[in-house]
Amino acid sequence: MNTTAMLWTGRILSGFFVLFMLGASVAPKLAGMPVAEETMAQLGWPAGYVTMIGIIELFCVILYVYPRTSVFGAVLTMGLLGGAMATQVRAESPLFSHVLFSLYLGLFMWGGLWLRAPRLRAIFPFASARSETGT
């Protein structure tokens, strides 16, 4: 895949990730929608944490979008997603649809970032230099 195609594919994947986070997670929490509070209560979270979690999510997404802080934003977001996964495990939620959803979302996020950030590809190459030279 050429560099331009990788860049645009990464931007599109990252854009979908950002839109999903803002639309499905951040907005309901910050808008005070009852579904956010109800969902958190079902997972065992006490009332009053929804807004703070929404602010943290928004902060992580903003860091992820800005190129200079995108890796830092991705690392913080993975911490957040790890906490979400732990919450789902504690609540004994279904494995593939709920518990692992944070993993799916994280792979989508990192995949978009890997495709759009040459520095990240240099640190985490998909293939070794030896296999690329054909030796």
CORNORBEL-V153699 format. One record per residue. RES is the residue in one letter. SS is DSSP state (H for helix, E for strand, C for the rest). PSI is psi as a letter, one per 30 degrees, with the letter a starting at -180 (NA if undefined). D_LAST is the distance of its C-alpha to the last C-alpha in whole Angstrom. Layout:
res = [RES RES]
ss = [SS SS]
psi = [PSI PSI]
d_last = [D_LAST D_LAST]
This chain:
res = [M N T T A M L W T G R I L S G F F V L F M L G A S V A P K L A G M P V A E E T M A Q L G W P A G Y V T M I G I I E L F C V I L Y V Y P R T S V F G A V L T M G L L G G A M A T Q V R A E S P L F S H V L F S L Y L G L F M W G G L W L R A P R L R A I F P F A S A R S E T G T]
ss = [C C H H H H H H H H H H H H H H H H H H H H H H H H H H H H C C C H H H H H H H H H C C C C C C C H H H H H H H H H H H H H H H H C H H H H H H H H H H H H H H H H H H H H H H H H C C C C H H H H H C H H H H H H H H H H H H H H H H C H H H H H H C C C C C H H H H H C C]
psi = [k l e e e e e e e e e e e e e e e e e e e e e f e e e e e f f g k e e e e e e e e e f g k l k f f e e e e e e e e e e e e e e e e k e f g e e e e e e e e e e e e e e e e e e e e e g h l k d e f e e f e e e e e e e e e e e e e e e f j e e e e e e i k e l l e e f f f g NA]
d_last = [21 22 24 27 27 25 28 31 30 30 33 34 33 34 38 38 38 40 43 42 43 46 48 47 47 49 51 53 53 54 57 59 58 60 57 55 57 58 54 54 57 56 53 55 55 58 60 59 55 54 55 53 50 50 50 47 45 46 45 42 41 43 40 37 38 39 35 36 37 35 32 36 37 35 35 39 38 36 39 42 40 39 43 44 42 44 47 46 45 49 50 49 48 45 42 40 42 43 42 38 39 38 35 34 36 34 31 32 33 29 28 30 29 26 25 28 27 24 25 24 21 20 21 20 17 17 13 11 9 6 6 8 6 4 0]
